[in-house]
Amino acid sequence: MLRDRLISSAVLLAIVAVCLWLDANYPPRGVGGVWLLPLLVFFAGGTSTELSRLLVHAGRLVRTPVAVAGALLVTLAATIPSAWGLAGEVYPPDCPVGRLGWIVIGGIAAVGIVFAAEMSTYGRGPTGAIERLASGGFIALYVGLPLAMLVALRGLGSTSAWGLAALVTMVAATKSADAGAYFTGRSLGRHKLIPRLSPGKTWEGAIGGIVFAILVSYGCIIWLFPALTGFPTGAPWWGPIVLGVACALAGMFGDLAESLIKRDSGAKDSGGLLPGLGGVWDVTDSLIGASLPAYLCFVAGVAGPVA
């Protein structure tokens, strides 16, 4: 189990590292985030597909293709401002929609698609339109909105490097909390955190995860930001602490949210695509929980002024 987990993690990290290297060194027309789009589509599509299958396994009514399409629509709506850069233009700074507004538009459009799918077949198929509306809308927004915030985080700053550093720091802090909780819990865990939802999680593991996240946040903000941007961050001493705690706690919340649905669906893992890790959702659960708190931390100045 541990061997499979380490192998899957190594392969996944290698793929992510290549995409990040391309994004940092060869951004098309200077537009950051383009090389990360395949990863974004993979994680959004994989997570929404696995969530849909879990609900179907539990006897819920879901139109899987519609739910997945909705999740992808919301996620990719955040990339619309990048289209101006790819066309050689500058995104209008006075645009009333702004940048985050596209995410809202994508969310409304996704819910509209879910409704349209039910309207087009109503009276000619099985009943249960309300349940399919609820499940499809939930999947589209639960997956799409947080992953779209990762795109927004990548777009922070007047330079591409600043947003890339923020994104890498957020992911590193969140996933290091996962790893820290796992290994600390295995070695020192005695007191169960919430055994009804996740029997393997302990208070000792949670504390270890928070400590790991703070240390990684310090490392990234002190060394990674200057390495990528070429200038010091000017971060306050408390910034990495706030970011580490926020990413760790929100990531744990996201993990427990997945556990809630898995337990209620009678499933142990969300899928088996990643041996040792489980499914795609088992990778994105903590990122889904931490994306908004991390975004708010960065715009509040935990890594210094957004440059």
QUIKA-V874874 format. One record per residue. N is the residue number from 0. RES is the residue in one small letter. SS is DSSP state (helix for helix, strand for strand, loop for the rest). PHI is phi in whole degrees, 0 to 359 (NA if undefined). PSI is psi in whole degrees, -180 to 180 (none if undefined). Layout:
BEGIN
((N/RES/SS/PHI/PSI) (N/RES/SS/PHI/PSI))
END
This chain:
BEGIN
((0/m/loop/NA/-51) (1/l/helix/295/-39) (2/r/helix/298/-46) (3/d/helix/297/-39) (4/r/helix/298/-43) (5/l/helix/292/-39) (6/i/helix/295/-48) (7/s/helix/299/-41) (8/s/helix/296/-41) (9/a/helix/295/-43) (10/v/helix/296/-46) (11/l/helix/297/-43) (12/l/helix/296/-37) (13/a/helix/296/-43) (14/i/helix/296/-45) (15/v/helix/297/-41) (16/a/helix/298/-41) (17/v/helix/296/-45) (18/c/helix/297/-40) (19/l/helix/294/-40) (20/w/helix/297/-44) (21/l/helix/296/-41) (22/d/helix/295/-37) (23/a/helix/283/-33) (24/n/helix/253/-26) (25/y/loop/226/54) (26/p/loop/291/128) (27/p/helix/301/122) (28/r/helix/54/28) (29/g/helix/76/10) (30/v/loop/270/116) (31/g/loop/284/150) (32/g/loop/96/-13) (33/v/helix/296/-43) (34/w/helix/292/-14) (35/l/helix/270/-7) (36/l/helix/300/-42) (37/p/helix/302/-39) (38/l/helix/295/-42) (39/l/helix/298/-46) (40/v/helix/295/-41) (41/f/helix/299/-48) (42/f/helix/289/-40) (43/a/helix/292/-47) (44/g/helix/293/-43) (45/g/helix/294/-43) (46/t/helix/295/-47) (47/s/helix/293/-35) (48/t/helix/294/-45) (49/e/helix/293/-40) (50/l/helix/298/-43) (51/s/helix/298/-43) (52/r/helix/295/-37) (53/l/helix/298/-43) (54/l/helix/295/-40) (55/v/helix/297/-42) (56/h/helix/300/-31) (57/a/loop/274/4) (58/g/loop/89/11) (59/r/loop/276/157) (60/l/loop/266/123) (61/v/loop/216/138) (62/r/loop/264/95) (63/t/helix/303/-48) (64/p/helix/300/-38) (65/v/helix/291/-42) (66/a/helix/296/-43) (67/v/helix/294/-42) (68/a/helix/299/-40) (69/g/helix/296/-42) (70/a/helix/297/-42) (71/l/helix/294/-38) (72/l/helix/297/-46) (73/v/helix/296/-45) (74/t/helix/298/-48) (75/l/helix/284/-17) (76/a/helix/300/-30) (77/a/loop/292/-17) (78/t/loop/271/-5) (79/i/helix/303/-42) (80/p/helix/302/-25) (81/s/helix/292/-22) (82/a/helix/298/-33) (83/w/helix/298/-44) (84/g/helix/295/-40) (85/l/helix/294/-27) (86/a/loop/273/3) (87/g/loop/83/15) (88/e/loop/249/169) (89/v/loop/256/132) (90/y/loop/298/129) (91/p/loop/302/119) (92/p/loop/293/-21) (93/d/loop/259/15) (94/c/loop/297/125) (95/p/loop/300/-28) (96/v/loop/288/-29) (97/g/loop/69/-152) (98/r/loop/255/-43) (99/l/loop/288/-22) (100/g/helix/299/-29) (101/w/helix/295/-30) (102/i/helix/292/-42) (103/v/helix/298/-45) (104/i/helix/299/-42) (105/g/helix/297/-39) (106/g/helix/295/-44) (107/i/helix/295/-41) (108/a/helix/295/-38) (109/a/helix/295/-43) (110/v/helix/297/-38) (111/g/helix/298/-39) (112/i/helix/295/-41) (113/v/helix/298/-43) (114/f/helix/296/-44) (115/a/helix/299/-39) (116/a/helix/298/-38) (117/e/helix/286/-39) (118/m/helix/298/-38) (119/s/helix/289/-21) (120/t/helix/242/1) (121/y/loop/298/133) (122/g/loop/86/-9) (123/r/loop/242/7) (124/g/loop/214/-166) (125/p/loop/293/154) (126/t/loop/285/176) (127/g/loop/108/27) (128/a/helix/300/-40) (129/i/helix/296/-42) (130/e/helix/293/-39) (131/r/helix/292/-35) (132/l/helix/297/-45) (133/a/helix/295/-46) (134/s/helix/290/-42) (135/g/helix/294/-43) (136/g/helix/294/-39) (137/f/helix/298/-47) (138/i/helix/297/-46) (139/a/helix/300/-43) (140/l/helix/278/-39) (141/y/helix/298/-42) (142/v/helix/276/-47) (143/g/helix/292/-46) (144/l/helix/296/-50) (145/p/helix/295/-39) (146/l/helix/291/-31) (147/a/helix/295/-31) (148/m/helix/293/-27) (149/l/helix/294/-37) (150/v/helix/296/-43) (151/a/helix/297/-38) (152/l/helix/296/-41) (153/r/helix/296/-28) (154/g/loop/272/1) (155/l/loop/292/150) (156/g/loop/91/155) (157/s/loop/279/-15) (158/t/loop/244/148) (159/s/helix/298/-33) (160/a/helix/295/-35) (161/w/helix/295/-47) (162/g/helix/296/-37) (163/l/helix/295/-43) (164/a/helix/297/-40) (165/a/helix/296/-44) (166/l/helix/296/-47) (167/v/helix/298/-41) (168/t/helix/297/-44) (169/m/helix/299/-48) (170/v/helix/295/-43) (171/a/helix/297/-44) (172/a/helix/295/-43) (173/t/helix/292/-48) (174/k/helix/286/-28) (175/s/helix/292/-31) (176/a/helix/295/-41) (177/d/helix/301/-51) (178/a/helix/294/-42) (179/g/helix/297/-41) (180/a/helix/294/-39) (181/y/helix/296/-52) (182/f/helix/285/-37) (183/t/helix/293/-41) (184/g/helix/297/-40) (185/r/helix/294/-35) (186/s/helix/267/-33) (187/l/helix/237/-9) (188/g/loop/297/128) (189/r/loop/229/-36) (190/h/loop/252/121) (191/k/strand/292/141) (192/l/strand/280/-67) (193/i/strand/221/82) (194/p/loop/298/-25) (195/r/loop/293/-30) (196/l/loop/260/-45) (197/s/strand/218/91) (198/p/strand/300/-24) (199/g/strand/278/-14) (200/k/strand/274/138) (201/t/strand/233/163) (202/w/helix/295/-38) (203/e/helix/297/-41) (204/g/helix/296/-40) (205/a/helix/297/-43) (206/i/helix/296/-42) (207/g/helix/298/-39) (208/g/helix/296/-40) (209/i/helix/295/-43) (210/v/helix/298/-46) (211/f/helix/300/-44) (212/a/helix/296/-39) (213/i/helix/294/-44) (214/l/helix/297/-44) (215/v/helix/293/-38) (216/s/helix/299/-43) (217/y/helix/300/-47) (218/g/helix/300/-44) (219/c/helix/292/-44) (220/i/helix/288/-35) (221/i/helix/281/-38) (222/w/helix/249/-43) (223/l/helix/292/-46) (224/f/helix/302/-51) (225/p/helix/298/-35) (226/a/helix/295/-38) (227/l/helix/275/-39) (228/t/helix/267/-25) (229/g/loop/89/5) (230/f/loop/211/155) (231/p/loop/299/155) (232/t/loop/279/-32) (233/g/loop/72/29) (234/a/loop/287/143) (235/p/loop/290/157) (236/w/loop/299/-30) (237/w/loop/276/-10) (238/g/helix/302/-53) (239/p/helix/298/-30) (240/i/helix/294/-48) (241/v/helix/299/-45) (242/l/helix/296/-45) (243/g/helix/298/-45) (244/v/helix/295/-43) (245/a/helix/297/-47) (246/c/helix/295/-41) (247/a/helix/293/-49) (248/l/helix/293/-44) (249/a/helix/293/-36) (250/g/helix/296/-41) (251/m/helix/297/-40) (252/f/helix/299/-44) (253/g/helix/297/-38) (254/d/helix/296/-45) (255/l/helix/292/-31) (256/a/helix/297/-42) (257/e/helix/296/-43) (258/s/helix/301/-38) (259/l/helix/302/-47) (260/i/helix/290/-39) (261/k/helix/298/-44) (262/r/helix/295/-44) (263/d/helix/290/-20) (264/s/helix/266/-5) (265/g/loop/73/29) (266/a/loop/242/147) (267/k/loop/274/-44) (268/d/loop/236/158) (269/s/loop/285/-21) (270/g/loop/182/-176) (271/g/loop/231/20) (272/l/loop/293/-31) (273/l/strand/244/95) (274/p/loop/306/133) (275/g/loop/88/-29) (276/l/loop/259/-26) (277/g/strand/105/-126) (278/g/loop/254/-177) (279/v/loop/297/-39) (280/w/helix/296/-31) (281/d/helix/294/-17) (282/v/helix/268/-39) (283/t/helix/272/-12) (284/d/helix/305/-46) (285/s/helix/288/-34) (286/l/helix/293/-37) (287/i/helix/299/-41) (288/g/helix/289/-34) (289/a/helix/265/-11) (290/s/helix/298/-47) (291/l/helix/290/-49) (292/p/helix/303/-39) (293/a/helix/294/-42) (294/y/helix/302/-46) (295/l/helix/295/-36) (296/c/helix/297/-43) (297/f/helix/291/-42) (298/v/helix/289/-20) (299/a/loop/277/-9) (300/g/loop/103/21) (301/v/loop/294/-24) (302/a/loop/252/22) (303/g/loop/90/180) (304/p/loop/300/141) (305/v/loop/293/112) (306/a/loop/259/none))
END
